[in-house]
């Protein structure tokens, strides 16, 4: 046990003190924040007012088209036409057909108008035509709007669970998918790190020296646990730094974006096309996450499945690394059976979040090959509402048992493969090594 601890200590401090680790750990959250702030700043600064001249109006458009002082302004100048609207400083010319029933309208513009601008103009024109039809039918629009508003506010539909809490499907999808994809990425990154570490020691013949003083199984376990500690350290630092940066993000955002978010919160409006920036979405998500997510369950289960999934697959990656010499194609061929279950788990993650009680979600969250990713998607919908305690306990137990089995399985391969040179090994041959040992 003391030898395993020495190997763990060596693997951990060698990688933690590496400049690449320090730069990737501390720079990634900062780059993430700079990307958000930069995209928000550019989105705000790139907003321009579009002056649209309206011609051939039959009368009711002038009364019903409403300008937006920050994006689109309509002007019904009489002396504007297709030949001079650019000279007069207009961004576009809206041609109104006399046959309003045909709903044929054309916007001339020297440039391509944005999707938000086109959607705003179309929405205003639809509203104008609707108002005109209501006037022709002698229907009071204000009365109709008040009835519509009253009917919308009359019913408040919410998914209330047996525990009295309210379910938020979008929030569950975001938490579940985010947790699942994070485990998916880290299993590939740190699993490949274990494999490369074993390959490098084998190719440089360092493994021969180390095997003379420790058992191959101890060497493999020390390397797996040491890199797991590195991954967990980096992950916790990322979570801490990103949380701190998101909490103080309003200090770095332009004043216009913060004011816009406060107005949206006060009026309880949905994000519009022109206002839908990443920063506003993150501010809204932060407000929802803090108040609605059961962080104790999510974080504790995430850490368990992060470590469990990594340990389950890292031993297999170590086994593959021990039999590879220097051929990249050989590594890809041997990695395929390991990576396929991980990819399959990612594919069924979204359906499992949408329908956490389906058979696909159940078996995906129970089988150790896919449970680290799929179970996080189900847990986001609630425990024990979507995932009963017995299913969660069974999934965790099978994952622990799976790790013990894959470690034993990989240890048998590692013991022979780490000292094998100049010969390509297949999975069929590696299984034979297990039977002989």
N, C-alpha and C positions, 0 to 999 in steps of 0.2 A: 504493500500500500504506500509506503514511503517513497518508493521509486516512481510510482504513478504520480504522486504529488510533485515530485521534482520535475517530471516531464511536463505536467500541467503548468507549473510555475514558469518553466522555460518557454513554453509555447505562448503563454499569456503575455509575459513581459516583453518578449521579443517582438511581438506584433503591436502591443499597445504603445511601446516607445518608438515605433516606426513613424517616420514623418508622414507617410501616406495615410496611416490611420488617423493621426492627429488632424491633418488637413481635411480629410473626408468627413470626419466627425463634426468638426466645428465650422467648416465652411459651408457644408450642405444646407443647414438651416438658415444661414445668412443669405446664401444664394436664393433659397426658397422665398425668404422675405423680400429680397431685392427684386425678384421676379414679379411678385404680387404688387409691390409698391410701384415698380416701373411700369407694369401693364396698366395699372389704374391711372397713373399720372399721364401716360400717353393717351389712354382712352378719354380722359377728361379734356386734355389739351387739344385732342383731335376733333372734338365736337365743334361743328360749325353750323351757323344758321343758314338754312336754305330758304331763299326768297322765291316763291312760286307765283308767277303771274297767271291769272285765270281769265280766259277770254271766251266769248260766245256763251256767256251765262244767261240762262233763261230767267233768272230772277231769284230763285229760292236758294241757290248755292251761296250767294253773297250773304244771305241772312243766317245760314246754317253752318258754313265752313268756319271752324274755330282754329285760330292760329295758336301755335305753341311758341312762346317767346324765346325758348332756349334751343329750338330745333327747326321748326317749319313755320314760315310766315306767309300767309296768302295775301295777294294784292289784286284788286279788281280794276286796275288802271285801264282807261278806255283807249289810250293811244299806243298800246303794246300789241305787237303781232310777231309772227315767226321770224321776221327779218331784223327786228330791232330789239328783241327782249334781252339779248346778251349785252348789247351796248348800254342798255339802261340798268345793268347790274343784277339781273335776275338769274337765278340758278337753273330755272326750268320754266316751261310754258305749258300750262294745263289746258288742253283743248276740250271744251264741253260740246258734245254733239247735241244738236237740237232735238233729236229723237232720244229722250231720256229713257224710254222703255227699253231701248236696245242695249243700254248700259255699255256704250262704246266710248271710251275716253282714252286720250293719248297725252302723254307727257313728253315734250321735246326738251332735250337737255344736251349741252355740249359734253357732259361727263356722265358717268354711271352713278346714279343716285344710290345711296346706301339702302340696305334692306329695311332698316328702321324707319327711314324717311318714306319709302314707298308704302310700308305698312301703315304709317300714320296717315298719309294722304288717302289711302284706300279706306281706312276706318272712318275718316271724317266724311268722305263722299257717301259711304253707305249710310252713315247717320243722317246726312243731309237728305238723301233720297227717302229714307224712312220718315223723317219729319214731314217732308212734302206729301207723302202718301197719307199720313195721319191727318194733315190739314185738309186734304181733299175729301176724306171720309168724315170730317167734322169730329175727330177724336181728339180729346184734350191730352197732349203729350205729357204734361206735368202730372196729370192724374194717373196716366198709364205708368209713368216712371215711379210714382209713389206706391202704386199697387205692386209693381215688380220688386221694388226694394223691400216692401213689407213682406212679400212672399219669401224672399231670400233670407230675411232675418227671422222668419217665423219658425224655421226648423234648424236646429243645430245638431248635425249628425256626427257622432264621434264613436270610435271603436273602444268601448270600455271593457276592460278585462275583469275576470272574476275577483281579482284582488282589489279592484277599485281604481286601478291605474288606467290611463288612456294609452292606447297603442298608436304609435306614429310609424306608418309603413315606410315613408321616405327616410326617416331617421334611422330605422332599423336596417334598411338597405344600405345606407351610407356607412354605418358602423360595421355591419357584417361584411360588406364587400371590401371596405378598407382594411379590416383586420385580416380577412382571408388573403387578399392580394399581398399584404405585407409579409405574411408567413410564407406565401408562395415564392416571393422574391428572395427572402432570406434563406430559405432552404436551398435554393439554387446557388446563391452567392457563397454561403458558408460551407455548403456541401462540396462545391467545386474547390473551395479553399483547402479543405481537408485533403481532397484528392491530389491537388497540386503539391501540397506539402509532402505527402507520402511519395509522390513521383520524384520530387527533387531530391529527397533523402536517398531514394533507391538509386537514381541515376548517378548521384555524386558519391555513392558507396558509403555515405555516413551511416546508413541503416545497418550495415554489416558491423560497424564498430559498436553501435548502440545495442544491437541484438546480443553482442557478446557479454553485456552486463545486465541487460533486462530481457524479460520474455517478450516475444512479438506482441502478445495480447496486451501486456502492460504498456508497451510503446503505442499501440493503436488507441487504447483507452485514454492515455495521457494526452495524446494529440487531439482526440475528439472533444474531450472535456475542456481542454485548454482553449481551443478555438471557439467552443460554445460560450465560455466565459467572455472571450473577446467580443463575440457577436452580441451577447446580452448587455455588456457594458456600452457598446456603441448604440444599441437600440434604446436603452434607458436614457443615455445622454441626448439622443435625437428627440425622444419624447419630451424630455425636460426642456431642452432648448426651444423646440417648436412651440411648446405650451407657453413659455415665457414670451417668445416673440409674438405669438398670436394675441396674448393678453395685452401686450403693449403696442399692438399694431396700429391703433388709432393715433399714436404719437408720431408715426412715420408717414401716415397717409395724408394726401392733400386735404385741406380744409373743406373743399367742395364735396369730396367723397364722404367724409364724416357727417357733414350737414345733410347730405342726401340720405344717408342711412338713418339718421335720426328722424327725418321727415317720414320716411317709409314706416318706421316703427310706430310713430305717433298716429299715422293715418291708417295703419294696418293694410297698406296697399301691396299688391303683388309687384314683383320686379318687372319693369317694362323692357322692351327690346333694347332701347337706347341706354337704359340704366343698369343692364345686367352685367356688371363687371365682377371679376373674380373676388375682389376685395369685399364688395357688398355681400356676395354669397357666403364668404368665409365669416364675416361679422355676424350674419344671420345664423349660420351654422353654429358658431361659437355660443351664441345666446341660447340656442336650442339644446346643444350638447350639455352645457353645464347644468341645465335645469331638468332635463328629461332622461338622460342616460344613467343607468345603474352602473357607475364606474367601478364599484367594488367587484361585481361579478365579471364585468367585461375585462378588466385589467388582470384579475387573478386567473381567469380562464385563458386569456391571451398568453400570459407568461407560461402557463403549463403547456399549452399546445404548441407554443413557439419552441420551447425546450424539448418537449416530447417529439415533435415532428423532426426537429433538427437531429436529435440523438438517434431516432429511428432510421433516418436516411444517411446520416453522416458515416455510420459504420459501413454501409454499403458502398458509399463513395470511397471510403478508405480501402475497402477490399479491392475495388476496381483500380485505384491508384497503385496498389501493391503489385499488380500483374502487368501494368503498362510499362513499356520501355521508353521509346521516344517518338512513337508514331501517333500523330493526332487522330488519324482515321480509326486506329485501333481503340482509342479512348472513346470516340463518338459511338462506335458499334457496341462497346460494352456498357456505355451509359444509357443507351436507349431503353432497356427494360426497367431502369431505375426512374428515368424521367417521365415515362409514359403515365404512371399512376398520378404523378404530381400534376401533369397537364390535364388529365381527366378530372381530377378533383377541382381544378380551376374552372373547367368547362361547366361542371354541374353546380358550381357555387351559386350563380345567379338564380337558377330554378329552385335551389334549396332555400334561398332567402325568401323568394316569393311564396313558396308553398312548403313551409318547414315540417309539416306533418305527413308529407308524401313518403311513399316507400323508397324512392330514390334518395331523398334527403336523409331518411332514417339509416339506411344501409351505408350511405356515403359517410355519415358521421360516426358510424360504429366500426367499420373496417379500418384498421390502423394506417393503411396505405393512403387513405383519403381523409380520414377524420380530422387531422390538424387544420385543414382548410375549410371543410364543409361544416364542421361543428361550430366554428366561429360565426358562420352565416346564420345558423339556426339559433344560437345563443342570443344574437342581437334582437331576436323577436321576443325574448323573455324567458326566464327560468322561474317557476316551472310551467309557465303558460304554453310555450312552444316546445320546450325540451323538459320532460319530466326528470326528476332527480335520478331515477333508476337508469335512464338512458345516459345521462351525463356521467354517472359513476361507472356504468358498463363501458362507455367509450374510453374513459380515462384508464380503467383497468386493462383493457385490451391494448391500449397504446403502450402502457408500461410493459406488459407482457411481450408485445411486438418488439419493443426496443431490446429486451433481454434476448429474444430469439435472434434478431438480426445481428446483435453483437456477437453472440455465440457463432452464428453462421459465418459472419465476416471474419471472426478471429481465426477460424479454421483455414479460410482462404488466405488471409494475411500472413499466417505463419509460413506457408509454402511460397506464396507469390513474392514476398519481399526479398527473397534470396534467389529468385528465378530470373535469369538474364538470357537475352538472345532468343527467346522463344515466345511466340504469340499464344496466348491462352484464350479459350472460349468459355462461355458459361457452362457448357456441358463438361468440359475438362475440370473446371473449378469445383463442380458438384462431385466429381470423382475424387478430388482431394479430400472432401469432407467425409466421404464414405471410407476412405483408406485410413484416415486419422482416428 
